[in-house]
Amino acid sequence: MSRLAFLLTGGILFLLFILQDLMGWRWEYLYELQDDQMYRRWSGLGLSLIILFQWTLSLVRTRPNWEELSLKFYNIHNWVGALTPLLFYIHSMQLGFAYLLVLSITFFGNFLLGMINLDVLKNKSKIVFQGWMILHVACSFFITGLTIYHIWVVFYYK
């Protein structure tokens, strides 16, 4: 599928998430499920696995024998990234507060950064590429670390 398709998919899902949050729209069945501790833990596990899966692109790019897989994983990485607003919504309809708000804002900020990648910008500048990559990876490390902290809090304060 084209870049436009993944941009539209991700953009629409993101706008729908923001709209439902601003307008207070709720899918009551899912909202009630999200009140259940076990549901939150399992959906959180799923979202955490998606976050960890996104790191496979870095792994593939650092292995010289896996160069032919790089483009395939790049496309998968982009599509999984485009679907993350929906996956976040399945886990939580709200952005949260305190550190969860920071995690949510960083998560969606990194999502937007990923959507506006260098293929979309059509920029070949090495400095723009390095700056974009450093910011995207730094946000990803922060999200991963804060997600681990969130998991610890969830299981420590049963």
N, C-alpha and C positions, 0 to 999 in steps of 0.2 A: 504494500500500500504506500501511498505517497506521503511526503512530509505534511502536505496540507491536511490529509485525513487524520494524522496523529495530532496535529495542532488543533484542528476543529474538535476532535474528541476530547482532548485534554482541556481545551478552553471552555467548552460547553459544560463539562463535568465540574470544572472549577467555579464557573459562574453559577451553576445550579447549587453548589454547596454554599457559596457566599449568599445567594438569594434566600435559601431556606433558613440560614442563620439570621440574616437581617430581618426577614419577614416572620420569623417564628413558625415556619411551616414544619410540621412533624408528621412522619409516617408512624402512626401510633403503635402499630404492631412491632416495628423495629425499635421504637423508643422504649417500649416495655421490655423487649429483649435486652436492650442495653442497660436496663436497671438490674438485670440478673448478673451476679458476680461471676458465675461460671461462663456465661456468654462473653462478658467483657474480657475474661482471661483468654478464652479460646480465640476470639476475634483479634485480641491483642497479639497473641502468638502468631496468627496469620499475617498481621500487618508487620510484625517484627521480622518474620521470615522474608517478606517482600523487601523490606529494607536491607536485610542481609543479602538477598539475591541480587540486588542492584550493585553490590560490590563485585559480582562475578565479572563485570566488564573490565574492571581494573586488573583482576587476576588474569584474564585472557590477554589483555594488552601487554602484560609484563612477561609472558611466556613466549620465547622466540618460536617454539614449535607450534604454537597455536595461532599464528598470524592469520591464517585463512579463516579462522572462526571469528576474528575481530569484528568484521562488518555484520555478520549474523547476530552476534551478541549486542552490538551497538543498536541494531534495529529492535531487538527484543527489549533492551534497556529503555529505549525511547517509548515503546508501546506500554511497557509496565509502568513507566513514569507517567504517561498520559492517563492511565487508569487509577493512579493513586488517590485522586479526590474521591472517587467512588469507594475505594477500599477504606479510606479514612472514614467516610460516612457510615459504612457498615460497622465500623468499630465505635464511632462516636459522632453524633450529630452536632456536638458542641466543640468549641475551641478550648474550653477549659479555663482555668485561672491559675495564677502563680506560675510555677515552672511548666505546667501543662500548656499554658498560653504561650510561653516562650517556645516550647517544643512545637506546638501547632504552627505558630507564625514562621519559625525557621523551616519547618517541614514544607509549608506552602510557598514560602519564599524560594526555597531550593527547587521546588516543583516548577515555579515560574522561570527560574534561572535555567532549568533544564529544558523547558519548552522553548525558550528564546536562546537556543544553542547556536553554535557558529554556522551550522548548515542553514539555519533560518536567517541569521544575520548576513550571510554571504560575505563574511569578512575573512580575509586571508592574512591579516596582520599577526605576526608572531606574539607581539606584546598583548594584543587583545585576547588571543588564544590562551596565553599563559595566565593572564589575569582572570579570565573567565574560568579556566580549569582550576586554578588555585582556590577561587571563591566557591565553586561548586563542590570540590572535594573537601574543603574546610567545613562548609555547611553540612556535608554528609557525615564527616567525623563527629561534629557537634551533635547532630541528630542521633547518630548511633550511640554516642555516650549518654545523652539524655534519655534515650529509650532504655538503655540498660539500667540507669538510675530509676526510671519509672517502673520497670519490672521489679526491681528490688523493693521499692516503696509498696507496690501492690501486694507482694507476697510477705513483706515484713509486717505490714499493718492489716492482716486478714481481718 
